[in-house]
C-alpha cells in the first residue's frame, strides 16, 4: 500500500485525515440504545413474538445507527411491553380488564417489574460497565386512548361527557410523561431522547368513523404534549404519523383487524427516527455557519494580501 503524502494535500483535508486516523485507533466506549414503550415499540405485528425485542423499528433503527458508526451496532435493550399504559409504566399493574403482556419480553425475568424500574436497573448496569447510553426512544399513550374508547358505551355518551373523560385521560398522560421523562433524564443524562408520536391506522375507516375521529383528536393532543416535553427534557420529536398518511393499509395490518405495523411500516418509522437522530443540533448548525464564514473571511483576507504582494 502506498504511503499518503500529507504535504501534497490541502491543509484542511490533511487535518481531517489525522482526526479520522485517531478515531480508527480508538473506537471509544460501547454505545447502548434503550427502547421504552408499548407494543409498537416492542415490535408486535399481527403476532406477538416472545423475544428480547430486537425487532420492529428498534431493529431497523439500530441497524441504521451501525451504518453511521463504522458498522458497530449499539447494544440493544428493548424494555417495551405490549399493553403498557402510561400509569402501568410506573406501577407494573394493568387496570381492570386490560392485559399488560410483560411475559413476552424476555428481558423481564420478573413480569411484575415496572418498565421504569427495569430501565433504571439496565441504565445503571450499562454505566457500571463503562457503556454510553447513546439513544433512548420513548412512546406511550395509545393504550391510554384504547382503554378509554374501549369502555362499554363510550361512543354512546353525549359529546360533552366524551370530551370530559378524554380530558381526564389526557391530563393523566401528560403528568405521567413529565414524570417518566424526568426519571429517564436522571438515569441517562447523556442519551439522545427520541419521542415518537403515533400513526392513525383508523384513517382507512373513513372520516365519519368514530374511532378515526377520536384518534385524530388524540393524535393532535399527543403531538402538543411531545413538543412541550421535548423542549423541557431536551428531546427530539419523531413524526411517524405523516409517513403513514394514505398508506395505512400498506404499512399496517388494519385490513385484517390489527392496528400494528408490518415490516414495511416499521422500516418507515425507523427511517424517520434516523433522520431526526442524525440531524445536527441548531447550535451545531450555528457553529458550522460560523466556521464557514470564518474560513471564507480567512480566504478573502489571504487573497487580498496575495493581491497586494
C-alpha positions as CSV (number, residue, x, y, z in Angstrom):
1,X,0.0,0.0,0.0
2,X,1.4,3.4,-1.0
3,X,2.0,6.0,1.7
4,X,-0.1,9.1,1.8
5,X,1.9,12.3,1.3
6,X,0.3,14.8,3.6
7,X,2.4,17.6,2.2
8,X,0.6,17.2,-1.1
9,X,-2.9,17.5,0.5
10,X,-4.8,20.6,1.2
11,X,-4.2,21.5,4.9
12,X,-7.8,21.1,5.9
13,X,-8.1,17.7,4.2
14,X,-4.9,16.6,5.9
15,X,-6.3,17.6,9.2
16,X,-9.4,15.6,8.6
17,X,-7.4,12.5,7.8
18,X,-5.4,12.9,11.0
19,X,-8.6,13.1,13.0
20,X,-10.1,10.1,11.1
21,X,-7.0,8.0,11.8
22,X,-7.2,8.9,15.5
23,X,-10.8,7.8,15.5
24,X,-9.9,4.5,14.0
25,X,-7.3,3.9,16.6
26,X,-9.7,4.5,19.5
27,X,-13.2,3.1,19.0
28,X,-14.4,4.5,22.3
29,X,-16.9,3.0,24.7
30,X,-19.7,0.7,23.7
31,X,-22.9,2.5,22.9
32,X,-26.3,1.3,24.0
33,X,-29.8,2.0,22.7
34,X,-32.7,1.5,25.1
35,X,-36.3,1.4,23.8
36,X,-39.3,2.1,26.0
37,X,-42.9,2.0,25.3
38,X,-45.8,-0.3,24.3
39,X,-46.5,-3.0,21.7
40,X,-45.4,-0.8,18.8
41,X,-42.0,-0.1,20.5
42,X,-41.8,-3.9,21.3
43,X,-42.2,-4.7,17.6
44,X,-45.5,-6.5,17.6
45,X,-47.0,-7.2,14.2
46,X,-50.1,-9.4,13.6
47,X,-48.4,-11.8,16.0
48,X,-46.9,-11.2,19.5
49,X,-43.3,-12.5,19.4
50,X,-41.7,-13.9,22.5
51,X,-38.2,-12.4,22.3
52,X,-35.8,-9.8,23.7
53,X,-37.4,-7.2,21.4
54,X,-34.7,-6.7,18.8
55,X,-37.3,-6.3,16.1
56,X,-39.6,-3.8,14.6
57,X,-38.4,-0.2,14.4
58,X,-35.9,-0.9,17.2
59,X,-34.0,-3.4,15.0
60,X,-34.1,-1.2,11.9
61,X,-33.0,1.9,13.9
62,X,-30.1,0.0,15.5
63,X,-29.1,-1.3,12.1
64,X,-29.1,2.3,10.8
65,X,-27.0,3.6,13.7
66,X,-24.4,0.9,12.9
67,X,-24.1,2.3,9.3
68,X,-23.1,5.7,10.7
69,X,-20.8,4.2,13.3
70,X,-18.3,2.2,11.2
71,X,-20.5,-0.9,11.2
72,X,-20.6,-1.1,15.0
73,X,-24.2,-1.8,16.1
74,X,-25.3,-0.4,19.5
75,X,-26.2,-2.8,22.3
76,X,-30.0,-3.0,22.0
77,X,-32.1,-3.1,25.2
78,X,-35.8,-3.2,24.4
79,X,-37.9,-2.9,27.6
80,X,-41.2,-2.1,25.8
81,X,-44.3,-4.1,26.8
82,X,-47.4,-4.9,24.8
83,X,-50.3,-3.4,26.5
84,X,-48.3,-0.9,28.6
85,X,-50.1,2.2,29.6
86,X,-48.6,5.4,30.9
87,X,-49.6,4.6,34.5
88,X,-48.6,0.9,34.5
89,X,-45.1,2.1,33.2
90,X,-44.6,3.1,36.9
91,X,-46.6,0.5,38.7
92,X,-46.3,-2.6,36.6
93,X,-50.0,-3.2,37.2
94,X,-52.6,-3.1,34.4
95,X,-56.0,-1.6,35.1
96,X,-59.1,-3.8,35.4
97,X,-60.0,-5.6,32.1
98,X,-56.6,-4.8,30.5
99,X,-53.7,-7.1,29.6
100,X,-50.1,-6.0,30.1
101,X,-48.0,-8.7,28.4
102,X,-44.6,-8.3,30.1
103,X,-44.1,-12.0,30.0
104,X,-43.4,-12.0,26.2
105,X,-40.4,-9.7,26.7
106,X,-37.5,-12.0,27.7
107,X,-35.7,-9.1,29.3
108,X,-38.2,-9.4,32.2
109,X,-37.3,-12.3,34.4
110,X,-40.0,-11.0,36.7
111,X,-43.0,-9.8,34.6
112,X,-44.4,-7.9,37.6
113,X,-41.5,-5.4,37.5
114,X,-42.3,-2.0,36.2
115,X,-40.8,-0.7,33.0
116,X,-39.4,2.3,34.8
117,X,-37.6,0.2,37.4
118,X,-36.2,-2.1,34.7
119,X,-34.9,0.9,32.8
120,X,-33.2,2.3,35.9
121,X,-31.6,-1.1,36.6
122,X,-30.4,-1.6,33.0
123,X,-29.1,2.0,32.7
124,X,-27.1,1.7,35.9
125,X,-25.7,-1.6,34.7
126,X,-24.7,-0.1,31.4
127,X,-22.9,2.8,33.1
128,X,-21.2,0.4,35.5
129,X,-19.7,-1.3,32.5
130,X,-18.4,1.9,31.1
131,X,-21.0,2.0,28.3
132,X,-22.6,5.1,26.9
133,X,-26.4,5.2,26.5
134,X,-26.4,7.0,23.2
135,X,-30.2,6.8,22.5
136,X,-33.4,6.3,24.3
137,X,-36.7,6.1,22.5
138,X,-40.0,6.6,24.3
139,X,-43.5,6.1,23.0
140,X,-46.5,5.7,25.3
141,X,-50.2,6.8,25.3
142,X,-52.0,4.9,22.6
143,X,-53.1,2.3,25.2
144,X,-54.5,5.0,27.4
145,X,-56.6,6.1,24.5
146,X,-57.6,2.5,23.6
147,X,-58.6,1.8,27.2
148,X,-60.8,4.9,27.3
149,X,-62.6,4.3,24.0
150,X,-62.9,0.6,24.7
151,X,-65.1,1.2,27.8
152,X,-68.7,-0.1,27.2
153,X,-70.9,2.6,25.8
154,X,-68.2,5.2,25.5
155,X,-69.3,6.3,22.0
156,X,-72.9,6.4,23.0
157,X,-72.2,9.1,25.6
158,X,-73.0,12.7,24.9
159,X,-70.2,14.6,23.3
160,X,-69.6,16.7,26.4
161,X,-69.1,13.6,28.5
162,X,-66.8,12.0,26.0
163,X,-64.7,15.2,25.9
164,X,-64.6,15.4,29.7
165,X,-63.4,11.8,30.0
166,X,-60.9,12.3,27.2
167,X,-59.6,15.4,29.0
168,X,-59.1,13.5,32.2
169,X,-57.2,10.7,30.4
170,X,-55.0,13.2,28.7
171,X,-54.3,15.1,31.9
172,X,-53.0,11.8,33.5
173,X,-51.0,11.0,30.4
174,X,-49.4,14.5,30.4
175,X,-48.4,14.1,34.1
176,X,-47.1,10.6,33.5
177,X,-45.0,11.8,30.6
178,X,-43.4,14.6,32.7
179,X,-42.6,12.1,35.5
180,X,-41.3,9.4,33.1
181,X,-39.0,11.7,31.2
182,X,-37.7,13.3,34.3
183,X,-36.6,9.8,35.5
184,X,-35.2,8.9,32.1
185,X,-33.1,12.1,32.1
186,X,-31.9,11.4,35.6
187,X,-30.8,7.9,34.7
188,X,-29.4,8.6,31.3
189,X,-28.5,12.3,31.0
190,X,-26.1,11.6,28.1
191,X,-28.7,10.0,25.8
192,X,-30.3,11.5,22.8
193,X,-34.0,11.2,23.7
194,X,-36.4,10.4,20.8
195,X,-40.1,11.0,21.4
196,X,-42.3,9.2,18.9
197,X,-45.9,10.3,18.0
198,X,-48.4,7.8,16.6
199,X,-49.8,7.0,13.2
200,X,-53.5,6.7,12.8
201,X,-54.5,3.2,11.5
202,X,-58.2,4.1,11.6
203,X,-57.9,6.6,8.8
204,X,-58.8,3.8,6.4
205,X,-62.2,3.6,8.0
206,X,-63.3,6.9,6.7
207,X,-63.8,10.4,8.1
208,X,-67.1,9.6,9.7
209,X,-65.8,6.6,11.7
210,X,-65.8,7.4,15.5
211,X,-62.5,5.6,16.1
212,X,-60.9,7.7,13.3
213,X,-62.3,10.9,14.7
214,X,-61.2,10.0,18.3
215,X,-57.7,9.0,17.0
216,X,-57.3,12.4,15.2
217,X,-58.1,14.3,18.4
218,X,-55.8,12.1,20.5
219,X,-53.0,12.5,17.9
220,X,-53.3,16.3,17.9
221,X,-53.2,16.4,21.7
222,X,-50.3,13.9,21.9
223,X,-48.3,15.9,19.4
224,X,-48.7,19.1,21.5
225,X,-47.6,17.1,24.6
226,X,-44.5,15.8,22.8
227,X,-43.4,19.2,21.6
228,X,-43.7,20.6,25.1
229,X,-41.9,17.6,26.6
230,X,-39.1,17.8,24.0
231,X,-38.5,21.4,24.9
232,X,-38.5,20.7,28.7
233,X,-36.4,17.5,28.6
234,X,-34.1,18.1,25.7
235,X,-35.7,15.6,23.5
236,X,-36.4,15.3,19.8
237,X,-39.9,14.6,18.4
238,X,-40.1,11.9,15.7
239,X,-43.0,12.2,13.3
240,X,-44.2,8.8,12.3
241,X,-47.8,10.0,11.7
242,X,-47.0,11.7,8.4
243,X,-45.3,8.7,6.6
244,X,-48.4,6.6,7.3
245,X,-50.9,9.0,5.8
246,X,-52.6,7.4,2.9
247,X,-50.5,4.2,3.5
248,X,-52.3,2.8,6.5
249,X,-53.4,-0.3,4.6
250,X,-49.9,-0.9,3.2
251,X,-48.0,-0.2,6.4
252,X,-50.2,-1.9,9.0
253,X,-52.4,-5.0,9.4
254,X,-55.5,-2.8,9.8
255,X,-57.4,-4.5,7.0
256,X,-57.2,-7.8,8.8
257,X,-58.3,-6.2,12.1
258,X,-54.9,-5.5,13.7
259,X,-53.6,-2.0,14.2
260,X,-49.9,-2.8,14.4
261,X,-47.3,-2.1,11.6
262,X,-45.9,-4.6,9.3
263,X,-42.2,-4.7,8.5
264,X,-42.6,-2.0,5.8
265,X,-44.3,0.2,8.4
266,X,-41.6,-0.4,11.0
267,X,-38.9,0.5,8.4
268,X,-40.7,3.7,7.7
269,X,-40.7,4.5,11.4
270,X,-37.0,3.8,11.7
271,X,-36.2,5.9,8.7
272,X,-37.9,8.9,10.5
273,X,-36.0,8.1,13.7
274,X,-32.7,8.0,11.9
275,X,-33.4,11.3,10.1
276,X,-34.1,13.0,13.4
277,X,-31.3,11.3,15.3
278,X,-28.7,12.3,12.6
279,X,-29.9,15.9,12.2
280,X,-27.4,18.3,13.8
281,X,-28.5,20.4,16.7
282,X,-29.3,24.0,15.9
283,X,-26.3,25.1,17.9
284,X,-24.1,22.8,15.8
285,X,-25.5,24.4,12.6
286,X,-24.6,27.8,14.0
287,X,-21.1,26.7,14.7
288,X,-20.8,25.2,11.2
289,X,-22.0,28.5,9.8
290,X,-19.5,30.5,11.9
291,X,-16.8,28.2,10.7
292,X,-17.7,28.5,7.0
293,X,-17.9,32.3,7.4
294,X,-14.6,32.4,9.2
295,X,-12.9,30.2,6.5
296,X,-14.3,32.5,3.8
297,X,-13.0,35.5,5.6
298,X,-9.6,33.9,6.0
299,X,-9.5,33.2,2.3
300,X,-10.7,36.7,1.5
301,X,-8.0,38.3,3.7
302,X,-5.4,35.9,2.4
303,X,-6.4,36.6,-1.2
304,X,-6.3,40.3,-0.5
305,X,-2.7,40.1,0.9
306,X,-1.7,38.0,-2.1
307,X,-3.1,40.6,-4.5
308,X,-1.1,43.3,-2.7
309,X,2.2,41.3,-2.7
